[in-house]
Amino acid sequence: MATRTHRTPPRLAVVCVAVLGGVAAAVQADEADGPREVFPGVTLDRAAGHVDLDATVVGREVEWLELLACRPGTREYESVVSVAAEAEHIQLGLLLLGLEPGSPARAERVGDRLVQHPPTGPELKLQFVVPGAEGADDRVVPASDWVVDQQDGEPMPDNVWLFTGSRFVEHAGKRWFLAEANGTLVSVVNFGDELVGRPTTQSEAGGNVFWTSRTDVIPPNGTAVRLRIRPRPPAAPASEPRSDPPAAQNG
């Protein structure tokens, strides 16, 4: 299991104290009633074990895909969907689900070497919920199905993501939550400021996999969908090898 390298940022901790107390109490009281919008565009369903985000398809045809989800008015040119909710509200929704953020990938200069630190955090499974037409049931698809390798056209090989939690910086006398400031909500390569990222050291500055959107399965731009985030179930333990009975000996 990866070791967390930082704690919840101070500003977010203050927000948690101010906001989560009342929200959490209300959520626990209504847990049996199913989904509840805890922040604008963020719906928590603790009984079902997921958070839904209101989203809009913006990148049905994106050649150089670097984000799965961005904030509106930021990085739509390299994203599949934009998400209406604020990054800090999404983080709080995941905290209410019982998850604790890890840390985004980062590089550190050690002497004459550049040491890469991979991202950490709880493993997630992401899905898109697409409304059914004319009363049909909603369609739930793995988020990785909408992302393909530019070279061979194969979908992203797994649907594993990490709750990295982004980070805060001080600039011009203000404290900024970078996932909100830069719009990097869910990335497919590492920028070092994403709220949710892939468990890889591949960064936008280098890497040998380049992604593109899978146009044939993505609804038209402007389609309202939901981005569903849930903890990834732990892998089933490998079964112990069977011991064959000893062979009978003659004589």
Secondary structure, DSSP 8 states (H G I E B T S, - for coil): -----S---HHHHHHIIIIIHHHHHHHHHTGGG--EEEETTEEEETTTTEEEEEEEE--TT-SSB-EEEE-TTTSGGGEEEEE-S-HHHHHHHHHHTT----B--EEEEETTEEEEE--BS-EEEEEEEE--GGG---EEEEGGGGEEETTT--B-S---EEE----EEEETTEEEEHHHHH-EEEESSB-S--SEE-SS--BTTB-S--EEE-GGGS--TT-EEEEEEEE--------------------
